Amino acid sequence: SSSSSSSSSSSSSSSSSSSSSSSSSSSSSIVVVVVVVVAVVVVVVVVVVVVVVVVLLVIVVVVVVVVVVVVVVVVVVVVVVVVVVVVVVVVVAVVVVVNSEI
């Protein structure tokens, strides 16, 4: 009777140890899955932030280039108009002076 009770207690202890080991292995696998998921989410968030920053920088650079080009074109047009007006005024003045002398 004592041998049967000792064998039943040893079997129950072995079953409890196997259940605890399976529980610890399942909890460790859950931890690994959670760590992997968190790592993937962090990597995706970092990639998205980097892409958004790069796109915003490209947009800012394009806007600055467009503004600079527009300013340069406006300045060139204003200079050309001023030069043309000055030349026309000088030519008209010369013609008026020459006609008045004649």
C-alpha positions as a printed NumPy array, in Angstrom:
array([[  0.   ,   0.   ,   0.   ],
       [  2.866,   2.35 ,   0.807],
       [  4.547,   1.514,  -2.499],
       [  1.355,   2.281,  -4.421],
       [  0.947,   5.599,  -2.618],
       [  4.58 ,   6.518,  -3.285],
       [  4.202,   5.625,  -6.968],
       [  1.014,   7.679,  -7.226],
       [  2.695,  10.621,  -5.517],
       [  5.696,  10.358,  -7.841],
       [  3.415,  10.207, -10.878],
       [  1.456,  13.212,  -9.651],
       [  4.668,  15.146,  -9.028],
       [  5.97 ,  14.235, -12.484],
       [  2.697,  15.287, -14.084],
       [  2.736,  18.565, -12.164],
       [  6.345,  19.209, -13.207],
       [  5.51 ,  18.439, -16.845],
       [  2.489,  20.751, -16.713],
       [  4.571,  23.513, -15.143],
       [  7.28 ,  23.086, -17.796],
       [  4.7  ,  23.185, -20.581],
       [  3.141,  26.282, -19.003],
       [  6.535,  28.001, -18.756],
       [  7.366,  27.099, -22.351],
       [  4.027,  28.456, -23.564],
       [  4.5  ,  31.66 , -21.569],
       [  8.023,  32.076, -22.954],
       [  6.706,  31.557, -26.493],
       [  4.038,  34.206, -25.809],
       [  6.74 ,  36.586, -24.603],
       [  8.788,  35.926, -27.73 ],
       [  5.761,  36.574, -29.946],
       [  4.975,  39.807, -28.096],
       [  8.582,  40.978, -28.39 ],
       [  8.633,  40.198, -32.109],
       [  5.339,  42.006, -32.683],
       [  6.52 ,  45.058, -30.744],
       [  9.795,  45.085, -32.684],
       [  7.949,  44.885, -36.005],
       [  5.58 ,  47.686, -34.987],
       [  8.504,  49.886, -33.899],
       [ 10.342,  49.248, -37.169],
       [  7.216,  50.035, -39.215],
       [  6.604,  53.246, -37.257],
       [ 10.222,  54.348, -37.697],
       [ 10.11 ,  53.623, -41.434],
       [  6.843,  55.537, -41.825],
       [  8.223,  58.519, -39.896],
       [ 11.407,  58.54 , -41.983],
       [  9.419,  58.354, -45.23 ],
       [  7.125,  61.197, -44.122],
       [ 10.095,  63.361, -43.128],
       [ 11.847,  62.7  , -46.439],
       [  8.69 ,  63.509, -48.41 ],
       [  8.19 ,  66.715, -46.458],
       [ 11.817,  67.713, -47.041],
       [ 11.458,  67.054, -50.765],
       [  8.275,  69.14 , -50.86 ],
       [  9.992,  71.996, -49.008],
       [ 12.995,  71.879, -51.346],
       [ 10.74 ,  71.887, -54.42 ],
       [  8.73 ,  74.823, -53.073],
       [ 11.902,  76.778, -52.29 ],
       [ 13.308,  76.078, -55.771],
       [ 10.042,  77.153, -57.416],
       [  9.934,  80.354, -55.355],
       [ 13.544,  81.165, -56.226],
       [ 12.918,  80.55 , -59.921],
       [  9.795,  82.743, -59.873],
       [ 11.665,  85.542, -58.094],
       [ 14.541,  85.35 , -60.572],
       [ 12.135,  85.413, -63.53 ],
       [ 10.268,  88.407, -62.083],
       [ 13.517,  90.295, -61.46 ],
       [ 14.739,  89.57 , -64.992],
       [ 11.427,  90.698, -66.481],
       [ 11.456,  93.896, -64.418],
       [ 15.052,  94.647, -65.438],
       [ 14.264,  94.042, -69.105],
       [ 11.187,  96.269, -68.929],
       [ 13.148,  99.045, -67.208],
       [ 15.936,  98.819, -69.796],
       [ 13.442,  98.904, -72.667],
       [ 11.64 , 101.905, -71.163],
       [ 14.932, 103.758, -70.638],
       [ 16.046, 103.033, -74.212],
       [ 12.705, 104.186, -75.624],
       [ 12.796, 107.38 , -73.556],
       [ 16.366, 108.118, -74.665],
       [ 15.529, 107.46 , -78.309],
       [ 12.434, 109.668, -78.15 ],
       [ 14.425, 112.431, -76.449],
       [ 17.145, 112.235, -79.081],
       [ 14.578, 112.345, -81.882],
       [ 12.828, 115.332, -80.298],
       [ 16.115, 117.188, -79.858],
       [ 17.223, 116.452, -83.428],
       [ 13.851, 117.536, -84.851],
       [ 13.874, 120.75 , -82.826],
       [ 17.325, 121.636, -84.138],
       [ 16.2  , 121.088, -87.687]])
